[in-house]
Amino acid sequence: MSKKQKTNAVRKLEQQNIAFETIEYELTGDQVDGITVADKIGYPVFVVYKTLLVTAGANKHFVCIIPVHKELDLKAVAKVVGEKKVELLPLKELQPTTGYIRGGCSPIGMKKLFPTWIDASAESLDFILVSGGRIGLQLKLSLQDLLQLTNGGIATIIKM
């Protein structure tokens, strides 16, 4: 990433000596959804994952990483994290909580390491693509490395 500003996610990967690739792309307009991103970078939607934050109340935040073309199952997440109910973190709280903005929220290098769950659909993949910490940057790395970096777990957290 010469001459480009490094994100916290990229710095974290470099500090940990983890193998990864950066994939940069340009977006026109405000279409920051994952399906548009997958199309822009030429990868199938089932390897491109989005990072969502859910909350179960004050200071109870959880990171969920799911394929961009799927929908998060809040009931399944609540069960996995041992809470009665969870809801998506309000957008206005995303940057103060994580340090990242919508469309550029990486599961790596957040302000704080939150409990993280990656959908079980990733288990069959050779690699996974996640946001690199800004709009226009994706990171390609192994699921095992992502699990290690985030202290993550695997669970079925998408709507079937």
C-alpha positions as CSV (number, residue, x, y, z in Angstrom):
1,M,0.0,0.0,0.0
2,S,2.7,2.5,-0.9
3,K,1.7,6.1,-0.6
4,K,-1.8,5.2,0.6
5,Q,-2.7,5.8,4.2
6,K,-2.6,2.6,6.2
7,T,-5.6,1.6,8.2
8,N,-5.6,0.1,11.7
9,A,-6.5,-3.2,10.1
10,V,-3.5,-3.2,7.7
11,R,-1.2,-2.1,10.6
12,K,-2.5,-4.9,12.8
13,L,-1.9,-7.6,10.1
14,E,1.6,-6.3,9.4
15,Q,2.4,-6.2,13.2
16,Q,1.3,-9.8,13.5
17,N,3.2,-10.9,10.4
18,I,0.0,-12.4,8.9
19,A,-0.1,-13.1,5.1
20,F,-2.8,-11.0,3.4
21,E,-3.5,-9.2,0.2
22,T,-5.1,-5.8,-0.3
23,I,-7.6,-5.2,-3.0
24,E,-8.5,-1.6,-3.8
25,Y,-11.4,-0.4,-5.8
26,E,-13.2,2.8,-6.6
27,L,-16.9,3.4,-5.9
28,T,-19.0,6.1,-7.5
29,G,-21.9,7.4,-5.5
30,D,-22.9,6.1,-2.1
31,Q,-23.3,2.4,-3.0
32,V,-21.1,0.9,-0.3
33,D,-23.1,-2.4,0.0
34,G,-21.1,-5.6,-0.1
35,I,-22.8,-6.9,-3.3
36,T,-21.6,-3.8,-5.2
37,V,-18.1,-4.2,-3.7
38,A,-17.9,-7.9,-4.7
39,D,-18.9,-7.0,-8.3
40,K,-16.4,-4.1,-8.4
41,I,-13.5,-6.4,-7.2
42,G,-14.5,-9.4,-9.3
43,Y,-15.1,-11.9,-6.5
44,P,-18.2,-14.0,-5.9
45,V,-20.4,-12.8,-3.1
46,F,-19.9,-15.9,-1.1
47,V,-16.3,-15.1,-0.3
48,V,-16.9,-11.4,0.4
49,Y,-18.0,-10.8,4.0
50,K,-19.5,-7.8,5.8
51,T,-18.8,-6.8,9.3
52,L,-21.9,-6.0,11.5
53,L,-22.0,-4.9,15.1
54,V,-24.8,-5.9,17.4
55,T,-25.5,-4.8,20.9
56,A,-27.3,-6.3,23.9
57,G,-27.3,-3.0,25.8
58,A,-24.7,-0.7,27.4
59,N,-21.2,-1.9,26.7
60,K,-22.3,-5.3,25.4
61,H,-21.2,-5.3,21.8
62,F,-20.6,-8.2,19.4
63,V,-19.0,-8.4,16.0
64,C,-20.7,-10.6,13.3
65,I,-19.0,-11.4,10.0
66,I,-21.4,-12.8,7.4
67,P,-21.5,-13.1,3.5
68,V,-22.5,-9.9,1.9
69,H,-25.5,-11.4,0.2
70,K,-27.0,-12.9,3.4
71,E,-29.0,-11.5,6.3
72,L,-28.0,-11.6,9.9
73,D,-30.2,-13.8,12.1
74,L,-30.5,-11.7,15.3
75,K,-32.1,-14.6,17.3
76,A,-29.3,-16.9,16.3
77,V,-26.7,-14.3,17.4
78,A,-28.5,-13.8,20.7
79,K,-28.4,-17.5,21.4
80,V,-24.7,-17.8,20.4
81,V,-23.6,-14.9,22.6
82,G,-25.9,-15.9,25.6
83,E,-28.1,-12.9,25.5
84,K,-31.9,-12.7,25.6
85,K,-32.0,-10.2,22.7
86,V,-29.5,-8.4,20.4
87,E,-30.1,-5.6,17.9
88,L,-28.0,-4.0,15.3
89,L,-25.8,-1.2,16.7
90,P,-27.3,2.2,15.6
91,L,-25.3,3.7,12.8
92,K,-24.5,6.8,14.7
93,E,-22.7,4.7,17.3
94,L,-20.6,2.7,14.8
95,Q,-17.6,5.1,14.5
96,P,-17.4,6.1,18.2
97,T,-17.5,2.4,19.1
98,T,-15.2,0.9,16.4
99,G,-13.2,3.7,14.9
100,Y,-14.6,2.7,11.5
101,I,-17.4,4.1,9.3
102,R,-20.3,2.3,7.5
103,G,-18.9,0.6,4.4
104,G,-15.4,0.6,5.8
105,C,-15.8,-1.3,9.1
106,S,-13.2,-4.0,9.4
107,P,-13.3,-6.7,12.0
108,I,-9.6,-6.2,12.4
109,G,-8.1,-3.2,14.4
110,M,-11.2,-1.9,16.0
111,K,-10.8,0.4,19.0
112,K,-11.5,-2.5,21.3
113,L,-11.5,-6.3,20.7
114,F,-15.2,-7.3,20.9
115,P,-16.4,-10.9,21.0
116,T,-16.5,-11.9,17.3
117,W,-18.5,-14.5,15.4
118,I,-17.9,-15.6,11.8
119,D,-20.7,-17.4,10.0
120,A,-20.1,-21.1,9.5
121,S,-20.4,-20.7,5.8
122,A,-16.7,-19.5,5.8
123,E,-15.4,-22.8,7.0
124,S,-15.3,-24.3,3.4
125,L,-13.4,-21.3,1.9
126,D,-9.7,-21.1,1.1
127,F,-9.8,-17.4,1.9
128,I,-12.2,-14.7,3.1
129,L,-12.5,-11.0,2.0
130,V,-13.3,-8.4,4.6
131,S,-13.2,-4.6,4.7
132,G,-9.7,-3.2,5.1
133,G,-10.9,-0.3,7.3
134,R,-11.9,2.2,4.7
135,I,-14.3,2.4,1.8
136,G,-12.3,1.2,-1.3
137,L,-10.1,-1.4,0.5
138,Q,-10.7,-5.1,1.0
139,L,-8.4,-7.6,2.7
140,K,-8.0,-11.1,1.5
141,L,-6.8,-13.6,4.2
142,S,-7.3,-17.1,5.6
143,L,-10.2,-17.8,7.9
144,Q,-7.8,-19.2,10.4
145,D,-5.8,-15.9,10.5
146,L,-9.0,-13.9,10.8
147,L,-10.1,-16.1,13.7
148,Q,-6.8,-15.7,15.4
149,L,-6.7,-11.9,15.0
150,T,-10.2,-11.4,16.3
151,N,-10.3,-14.2,18.9
152,G,-13.3,-15.2,16.9
153,G,-15.6,-18.2,16.9
154,I,-17.7,-19.9,14.2
155,A,-21.4,-20.3,14.4
156,T,-24.4,-20.2,12.0
157,I,-25.6,-16.6,12.3
158,I,-27.3,-16.0,9.0
159,K,-31.0,-16.4,8.1
160,M,-31.5,-19.7,6.3
